[in-house]
Amino acid sequence: MEPKTPKTPDAPFLKQIFLHHLTRIYNGKCFLRDRTSHLMGLASFKALELAIGEFGGDVKKQIERMEEIYKLIGEKPSAEVCNPIRSIIKDEFCLDDGQDVPLLNDLDIMLYLQILEHINITSYRMLIMIAKLLKYDEVKQLLTENFDESADNDKLFTLIAKEYVTG
């Protein structure tokens, strides 16, 4: 069986795809925003606690930008149907299962936050691509700012993990 190449979506379908992914990431960020202070409290290393605080501030800014995007395109966030980010963090990254070694707990926090940032980076990349096709220039700029923050947070957690592991 020969693979089929999908037809290029028209503008209304592109907007539907855009809204679908924007809503998923928006609801995921809102869910994460509400849990950032708890994660800060779990960190045993001061640099990690500060990094989570910075991450939480970036999450709030990204939510504000996404709310601006909704206004720019004349839409509102819809109710959460399926949220992959919520699924990843619903059990608080499995951090409440009696881990006695603070280093392992901190590394788990960083691992899961980086997984979330990789989801966000990929989602923002796709949203930017669709925004270009829809000629949403202001939206593209807001998404680029969110993308850059997520990429910077990923690098920050990588540096902290390196400090943990290499001393």
FIKOLZA-1660 file (N, C-alpha, C; in steps of 0.1 Angstrom, whole numbers, plus 5000, padded with zeros to 4 digits):
% residues 167
   i   px   py   pz ch aa at
   1 5008 4988 5000  A  M  N
   1 5000 5000 5000  A  M CA
   1 5009 5012 5000  A  M  C
   2 5006 5021 4991  A  E  N
   2 5014 5033 4989  A  E CA
   2 5009 5044 4999  A  E  C
   3 5019 5051 5006  A  P  N
   3 5014 5061 5015  A  P CA
   3 5008 5073 5008  A  P  C
   4 4998 5079 5014  A  K  N
   4 4991 5090 5008  A  K CA
   4 4997 5103 5014  A  K  C
   5 4998 5113 5006  A  T  N
   5 5002 5126 5011  A  T CA
   5 4989 5134 5014  A  T  C
   6 4988 5139 5026  A  P  N
   6 4976 5146 5030  A  P CA
   6 4974 5159 5022  A  P  C
   7 4962 5163 5019  A  K  N
   7 4959 5176 5013  A  K CA
   7 4963 5187 5022  A  K  C
   8 4967 5198 5017  A  T  N
   8 4970 5210 5025  A  T CA
   8 4957 5215 5030  A  T  C
   9 4957 5217 5044  A  P  N
   9 4944 5222 5050  A  P CA
   9 4941 5236 5045  A  P  C
  10 4928 5239 5044  A  D  N
  10 4924 5253 5041  A  D CA
  10 4925 5261 5054  A  D  C
  11 4923 5274 5052  A  A  N
  11 4924 5284 5064  A  A CA
  11 4915 5280 5075  A  A  C
  12 4902 5277 5073  A  P  N
  12 4894 5274 5085  A  P CA
  12 4899 5261 5092  A  P  C
  13 4904 5251 5085  A  F  N
  13 4909 5239 5091  A  F CA
  13 4922 5242 5099  A  F  C
  14 4930 5251 5093  A  L  N
  14 4943 5255 5099  A  L CA
  14 4940 5262 5113  A  L  C
  15 4930 5270 5112  A  K  N
  15 4926 5277 5125  A  K CA
  15 4921 5267 5135  A  K  C
  16 4913 5258 5131  A  Q  N
  16 4909 5247 5140  A  Q CA
  16 4920 5240 5146  A  Q  C
  17 4930 5236 5138  A  I  N
  17 4942 5229 5143  A  I CA
  17 4949 5238 5153  A  I  C
  18 4951 5251 5149  A  F  N
  18 4958 5261 5157  A  F CA
  18 4951 5262 5171  A  F  C
  19 4938 5264 5171  A  L  N
  19 4930 5265 5184  A  L CA
  19 4931 5252 5192  A  L  C
  20 4931 5241 5186  A  H  N
  20 4932 5228 5193  A  H CA
  20 4945 5228 5201  A  H  C
  21 4956 5231 5194  A  H  N
  21 4969 5230 5201  A  H CA
  21 4971 5241 5211  A  H  C
  22 4966 5253 5207  A  L  N
  22 4968 5264 5216  A  L CA
  22 4960 5262 5229  A  L  C
  23 4948 5256 5228  A  T  N
  23 4940 5253 5240  A  T CA
  23 4947 5242 5248  A  T  C
  24 4953 5232 5242  A  R  N
  24 4960 5222 5250  A  R CA
  24 4971 5228 5258  A  R  C
  25 4979 5236 5251  A  I  N
  25 4991 5241 5259  A  I CA
  25 4986 5252 5269  A  I  C
  26 4976 5259 5266  A  Y  N
  26 4971 5269 5275  A  Y CA
  26 4966 5263 5288  A  Y  C
  27 4957 5253 5286  A  N  N
  27 4952 5246 5298  A  N CA
  27 4963 5239 5306  A  N  C
  28 4973 5233 5299  A  G  N
  28 4984 5227 5306  A  G CA
  28 4992 5237 5314  A  G  C
  29 4994 5249 5308  A  K  N
  29 5002 5259 5315  A  K CA
  29 4994 5264 5327  A  K  C
  30 4981 5265 5326  A  C  N
  30 4972 5270 5337  A  C CA
  30 4973 5259 5349  A  C  C
  31 4973 5247 5345  A  F  N
  31 4974 5236 5355  A  F CA
  31 4987 5236 5362  A  F  C
  32 4998 5238 5354  A  L  N
  32 5011 5239 5359  A  L CA
  32 5013 5251 5368  A  L  C
  33 5008 5263 5364  A  R  N
  33 5009 5275 5372  A  R CA
  33 5004 5273 5386  A  R  C
  34 4993 5265 5387  A  D  N
  34 4987 5262 5400  A  D CA
  34 4995 5253 5409  A  D  C
  35 5005 5246 5403  A  R  N
  35 5013 5237 5411  A  R CA
  35 5028 5241 5413  A  R  C
  36 5032 5252 5407  A  T  N
  36 5046 5256 5408  A  T CA
  36 5050 5259 5422  A  T  C
  37 5042 5265 5431  A  S  N
  37 5047 5268 5444  A  S CA
  37 5049 5254 5452  A  S  C
  38 5041 5244 5449  A  H  N
  38 5043 5231 5456  A  H CA
  38 5056 5225 5451  A  H  C
  39 5059 5226 5439  A  L  N
  39 5072 5221 5434  A  L CA
  39 5084 5228 5440  A  L  C
  40 5082 5241 5442  A  M  N
  40 5093 5249 5448  A  M CA
  40 5096 5244 5462  A  M  C
  41 5085 5240 5469  A  G  N
  41 5086 5235 5483  A  G CA
  41 5093 5222 5483  A  G  C
  42 5092 5214 5472  A  L  N
  42 5098 5201 5472  A  L CA
  42 5113 5201 5469  A  L  C
  43 5118 5212 5464  A  A  N
  43 5132 5213 5460  A  A CA
  43 5141 5214 5472  A  A  C
  44 5152 5207 5472  A  S  N
  44 5161 5207 5484  A  S CA
  44 5173 5216 5481  A  S  C
  45 5176 5219 5468  A  F  N
  45 5187 5227 5464  A  F CA
  45 5182 5241 5461  A  F  C
  46 5188 5251 5467  A  K  N
  46 5184 5265 5466  A  K CA
  46 5183 5270 5451  A  K  C
  47 5193 5266 5443  A  A  N
  47 5193 5270 5429  A  A CA
  47 5181 5264 5422  A  A  C
  48 5177 5252 5425  A  L  N
  48 5166 5246 5419  A  L CA
  48 5153 5253 5423  A  L  C
  49 5152 5256 5436  A  E  N
  49 5140 5264 5441  A  E CA
  49 5139 5277 5433  A  E  C
  50 5150 5284 5432  A  L  N
  50 5150 5297 5425  A  L CA
  50 5146 5295 5410  A  L  C
  51 5152 5284 5404  A  A  N
  51 5149 5282 5390  A  A CA
  51 5134 5278 5388  A  A  C
  52 5128 5271 5397  A  I  N
  52 5114 5268 5396  A  I CA
  52 5105 5280 5398  A  I  C
  53 5110 5289 5407  A  G  N
  53 5103 5302 5408  A  G CA
  53 5104 5310 5395  A  G  C
  54 5115 5311 5389  A  E  N
  54 5117 5317 5376  A  E CA
  54 5108 5311 5365  A  E  C
  55 5108 5298 5365  A  F  N
  55 5099 5290 5356  A  F CA
  55 5085 5294 5358  A  F  C
  56 5080 5294 5371  A  G  N
  56 5067 5298 5374  A  G CA
  56 5063 5312 5369  A  G  C
  57 5072 5321 5370  A  G  N
  57 5070 5334 5365  A  G CA
  57 5068 5334 5350  A  G  C
  58 5077 5326 5343  A  D  N
  58 5076 5325 5329  A  D CA
  58 5062 5318 5324  A  D  C
  59 5058 5309 5332  A  V  N
  59 5045 5302 5329  A  V CA
  59 5034 5313 5329  A  V  C
  60 5034 5321 5340  A  K  N
  60 5024 5332 5341  A  K CA
  60 5024 5341 5329  A  K  C
  61 5037 5345 5325  A  K  N
  61 5038 5354 5313  A  K CA
  61 5033 5347 5300  A  K  C
  62 5036 5334 5299  A  Q  N
  62 5031 5327 5287  A  Q CA
  62 5016 5326 5287  A  Q  C
  63 5010 5324 5298  A  I  N
  63 4995 5324 5299  A  I CA
  63 4990 5337 5294  A  I  C
  64 4996 5348 5299  A  E  N
  64 4991 5361 5295  A  E CA
  64 4992 5363 5280  A  E  C
  65 5003 5359 5275  A  R  N
  65 5005 5360 5260  A  R CA
  65 4995 5352 5253  A  R  C
  66 4992 5340 5257  A  M  N
  66 4982 5332 5251  A  M CA
  66 4968 5338 5252  A  M  C
  67 4965 5344 5263  A  E  N
  67 4952 5351 5264  A  E CA
  67 4952 5363 5254  A  E  C
  68 4963 5369 5252  A  E  N
  68 4963 5380 5242  A  E CA
  68 4961 5374 5228  A  E  C
  69 4967 5362 5226  A  I  N
  69 4965 5356 5213  A  I CA
  69 4950 5353 5210  A  I  C
  70 4944 5347 5220  A  Y  N
  70 4929 5345 5219  A  Y CA
  70 4922 5357 5215  A  Y  C
  71 4925 5368 5221  A  K  N
  71 4919 5381 5218  A  K CA
  71 4922 5385 5204  A  K  C
  72 4934 5384 5200  A  L  N
  72 4938 5388 5186  A  L CA
  72 4931 5380 5175  A  L  C
  73 4928 5368 5178  A  I  N
  73 4921 5360 5168  A  I CA
  73 4906 5358 5170  A  I  C
  74 4901 5366 5180  A  G  N
  74 4887 5366 5182  A  G CA
  74 4881 5353 5188  A  G  C
  75 4889 5346 5196  A  E  N
  75 4885 5334 5202  A  E CA
  75 4887 5334 5218  A  E  C
  76 4881 5324 5224  A  K  N
  76 4883 5323 5239  A  K CA
  76 4888 5308 5241  A  K  C
  77 4896 5307 5252  A  P  N
  77 4900 5293 5255  A  P CA
  77 4888 5284 5258  A  P  C
  78 4888 5272 5253  A  S  N
  78 4877 5263 5255  A  S CA
  78 4880 5254 5267  A  S  C
  79 4870 5248 5272  A  A  N
  79 4872 5239 5284  A  A CA
  79 4882 5227 5280  A  A  C
  80 4888 5223 5290  A  E  N
  80 4898 5212 5288  A  E CA
  80 4891 5199 5284  A  E  C
  81 4895 5193 5274  A  V  N
  81 4890 5180 5270  A  V CA
  81 4900 5169 5273  A  V  C
  82 4912 5171 5268  A  C  N
  82 4923 5162 5270  A  C CA
  82 4935 5170 5272  A  C  C
  83 4942 5168 5282  A  N  N
  83 4954 5177 5285  A  N CA
  83 4966 5168 5288  A  N  C
  84 4975 5166 5278  A  P  N
  84 4987 5157 5280  A  P CA
  84 4996 5162 5292  A  P  C
  85 4997 5175 5293  A  I  N
  85 5005 5181 5304  A  I CA
  85 4999 5177 5318  A  I  C
  86 4986 5178 5319  A  R  N
  86 4979 5175 5331  A  R CA
  86 4982 5160 5334  A  R  C
  87 4981 5152 5324  A  S  N
  87 4984 5137 5326  A  S CA
  87 4998 5135 5331  A  S  C
  88 5007 5142 5327  A  I  N
  88 5021 5140 5331  A  I CA
  88 5023 5145 5346  A  I  C
  89 5017 5156 5350  A  I  N
  89 5019 5161 5363  A  I CA
  89 5008 5158 5373  A  I  C
  90 4998 5151 5369  A  K  N
  90 4986 5149 5379  A  K CA
  90 4990 5142 5392  A  K  C
  91 5001 5134 5391  A  D  N
  91 5005 5127 5403  A  D CA
  91 5017 5134 5409  A  D  C
  92 5019 5147 5406  A  E  N
  92 5030 5155 5411  A  E CA
  92 5043 5149 5408  A  E  C
  93 5044 5143 5396  A  F  N
  93 5056 5137 5391  A  F CA
  93 5061 5125 5399  A  F  C
  94 5051 5119 5406  A  C  N
  94 5054 5108 5415  A  C CA
  94 5064 5111 5425  A  C  C
  95 5064 5124 5430  A  L  N
  95 5074 5128 5440  A  L CA
  95 5070 5125 5454  A  L  C
  96 5057 5122 5456  A  D  N
  96 5052 5119 5469  A  D CA
  96 5053 5105 5473  A  D  C
  97 5061 5097 5467  A  D  N
  97 5062 5083 5469  A  D CA
  97 5073 5079 5479  A  D  C
  98 5077 5088 5488  A  G  N
  98 5086 5084 5499  A  G CA
  98 5101 5084 5495  A  G  C
  99 5104 5092 5485  A  Q  N
  99 5118 5093 5481  A  Q CA
  99 5126 5099 5492  A  Q  C
 100 5136 5092 5497  A  D  N
 100 5145 5096 5509  A  D CA
 100 5157 5103 5505  A  D  C
 101 5161 5103 5492  A  V  N
 101 5173 5109 5487  A  V CA
 101 5170 5123 5480  A  V  C
 102 5173 5134 5487  A  P  N
 102 5169 5147 5481  A  P CA
 102 5174 5149 5467  A  P  C
 103 5186 5144 5464  A  L  N
 103 5192 5146 5451  A  L CA
 103 5183 5139 5440  A  L  C
 104 5179 5127 5443  A  L  N
 104 5170 5120 5433  A  L CA
 104 5157 5127 5431  A  L  C
 105 5152 5132 5442  A  N  N
 105 5139 5140 5441  A  N CA
 105 5141 5152 5433  A  N  C
 106 5152 5160 5435  A  D  N
 106 5155 5172 5427  A  D CA
 106 5157 5168 5412  A  D  C
 107 5164 5158 5410  A  L  N
 107 5167 5154 5396  A  L CA
 107 5154 5150 5389  A  L  C
 108 5145 5143 5397  A  D  N
 108 5132 5140 5391  A  D CA
 108 5124 5152 5388  A  D  C
 109 5124 5162 5396  A  I  N
 109 5117 5175 5394  A  I CA
 109 5122 5181 5380  A  I  C
 110 5135 5181 5379  A  M  N
 110 5141 5187 5367  A  M CA
 110 5138 5179 5355  A  M  C
 111 5138 5166 5356  A  L  N
 111 5135 5157 5345  A  L CA
 111 5121 5160 5340  A  L  C
 112 5111 5160 5349  A  Y  N
 112 5098 5162 5345  A  Y CA
 112 5095 5176 5339  A  Y  C
 113 5101 5186 5346  A  L  N
 113 5100 5200 5340  A  L CA
 113 5106 5201 5326  A  L  C
 114 5117 5194 5324  A  Q  N
 114 5123 5195 5311  A  Q CA
 114 5114 5187 5301  A  Q  C
 115 5108 5176 5305  A  I  N
 115 5098 5169 5296  A  I CA
 115 5087 5179 5292  A  I  C
 116 5082 5186 5302  A  L  N
 116 5071 5196 5299  A  L CA
 116 5076 5207 5289  A  L  C
 117 5088 5212 5292  A  E  N
 117 5093 5222 5283  A  E CA
 117 5095 5217 5269  A  E  C
 118 5099 5204 5267  A  H  N
 118 5101 5199 5254  A  H CA
 118 5087 5198 5247  A  H  C
 119 5077 5194 5254  A  I  N
 119 5063 5194 5249  A  I CA
 119 5060 5208 5244  A  I  C
 120 5062 5218 5253  A  N  N
 120 5059 5232 5250  A  N CA
 120 5067 5237 5238  A  N  C
 121 5080 5234 5237  A  I  N
 121 5088 5238 5226  A  I CA
 121 5083 5233 5213  A  I  C
 122 5079 5220 5213  A  T  N
 122 5074 5214 5201  A  T CA
 122 5060 5220 5197  A  T  C
 123 5052 5222 5207  A  S  N
 123 5039 5228 5204  A  S CA
 123 5040 5242 5199  A  S  C
 124 5049 5250 5206  A  Y  N
 124 5051 5264 5201  A  Y CA
 124 5056 5264 5187  A  Y  C
 125 5065 5255 5184  A  R  N
 125 5071 5255 5170  A  R CA
 125 5060 5252 5160  A  R  C
 126 5051 5243 5163  A  M  N
 126 5040 5240 5154  A  M CA
 126 5030 5252 5153  A  M  C
 127 5027 5258 5164  A  L  N
 127 5018 5269 5164  A  L CA
 127 5024 5281 5156  A  L  C
 128 5037 5283 5157  A  I  N
 128 5044 5294 5150  A  I CA
 128 5042 5291 5135  A  I  C
 129 5044 5279 5131  A  M  N
 129 5043 5275 5117  A  M CA
 129 5029 5277 5112  A  M  C
 130 5019 5274 5119  A  I  N
 130 5005 5276 5115  A  I CA
 130 5002 5291 5115  A  I  C
 131 5007 5298 5125  A  A  N
 131 5005 5313 5126  A  A CA
 131 5010 5320 5113  A  A  C
 132 5022 5315 5108  A  K  N
 132 5027 5321 5096  A  K CA
 132 5018 5318 5084  A  K  C
 133 5013 5306 5083  A  L  N
 133 5004 5303 5072  A  L CA
 133 4991 5311 5073  A  L  C
 134 4986 5314 5085  A  L  N
 134 4974 5321 5087  A  L CA
 134 4976 5337 5087  A  L  C
 135 4989 5340 5085  A  K  N
 135 4993 5354 5085  A  K CA
 135 4989 5361 5098  A  K  C
 136 4991 5355 5109  A  Y  N
 136 4989 5360 5123  A  Y CA
 136 5003 5366 5128  A  Y  C
 137 5007 5377 5123  A  D  N
 137 5020 5382 5126  A  D CA
 137 5022 5385 5141  A  D  C
 138 5012 5392 5147  A  E  N
 138 5014 5395 5161  A  E CA
 138 5013 5383 5169  A  E  C
 139 5005 5373 5166  A  V  N
 139 5004 5360 5172  A  V CA
 139 5018 5353 5171  A  V  C
 140 5023 5353 5160  A  K  N
 140 5036 5346 5158  A  K CA
 140 5047 5352 5167  A  K  C
 141 5047 5365 5169  A  Q  N
 141 5057 5371 5178  A  Q CA
 141 5054 5367 5192  A  Q  C
 142 5042 5367 5197  A  L  N
 142 5039 5362 5210  A  L CA
 142 5043 5348 5212  A  L  C
 143 5040 5339 5203  A  L  N
 143 5044 5325 5203  A  L CA
 143 5059 5324 5203  A  L  C
 144 5066 5332 5196  A  T  N
 144 5081 5331 5196  A  T CA
 144 5087 5335 5209  A  T  C
 145 5081 5345 5216  A  E  N
 145 5085 5348 5229  A  E CA
 145 5083 5337 5239  A  E  C
 146 5071 5330 5238  A  N  N
 146 5069 5318 5246  A  N CA
 146 5079 5307 5243  A  N  C
 147 5081 5305 5231  A  F  N
 147 5091 5294 5226  A  F CA
 147 5104 5297 5233  A  F  C
 148 5109 5310 5231  A  D  N
 148 5122 5313 5237  A  D CA
 148 5123 5311 5252  A  D  C
 149 5113 5315 5259  A  E  N
 149 5113 5312 5273  A  E CA
 149 5113 5298 5277  A  E  C
 150 5106 5290 5270  A  S  N
 150 5106 5275 5272  A  S CA
 150 5120 5269 5269  A  S  C
 151 5126 5274 5258  A  A  N
 151 5139 5269 5255  A  A CA
 151 5149 5273 5266  A  A  C
 152 5148 5286 5270  A  D  N
 152 5157 5291 5281  A  D CA
 152 5156 5283 5294  A  D  C
 153 5143 5280 5297  A  N  N
 153 5141 5272 5309  A  N CA
 153 5147 5258 5308  A  N  C
 154 5145 5252 5297  A  D  N
 154 5151 5239 5294  A  D CA
 154 5166 5239 5297  A  D  C
 155 5173 5250 5291  A  K  N
 155 5187 5251 5293  A  K CA
 155 5191 5253 5308  A  K  C
 156 5183 5261 5315  A  L  N
 156 5185 5264 5329  A  L CA
 156 5185 5251 5337  A  L  C
 157 5175 5243 5335  A  F  N
 157 5174 5230 5342  A  F CA
 157 5185 5221 5338  A  F  C
 158 5189 5221 5326  A  T  N
 158 5201 5213 5322  A  T CA
 158 5213 5217 5329  A  T  C
 159 5216 5230 5330  A  L  N
 159 5227 5235 5338  A  L CA
 159 5227 5231 5352  A  L  C
 160 5215 5232 5358  A  I  N
 160 5214 5229 5372  A  I CA
 160 5217 5214 5374  A  I  C
 161 5211 5206 5365  A  A  N
 161 5213 5191 5366  A  A CA
 161 5228 5188 5365  A  A  C
 162 5235 5195 5356  A  K  N
 162 5249 5193 5354  A  K CA
 162 5257 5196 5366  A  K  C
 163 5253 5207 5373  A  E  N
 163 5259 5211 5386  A  E CA
 163 5257 5200 5396  A  E  C
 164 5245 5195 5397  A  Y  N
 164 5243 5184 5406  A  Y CA
 164 5252 5172 5404  A  Y  C
 165 5252 5168 5391  A  V  N
 165 5259 5155 5387  A  V CA
 165 5274 5157 5387  A  V  C
 166 5279 5168 5383  A  T  N
 166 5294 5170 5382  A  T CA
 166 5300 5177 5393  A  T  C
 167 5292 5183 5402  A  G  N
 167 5297 5190 5413  A  G CA
 167 5302 5204 5411  A  G  C
% end
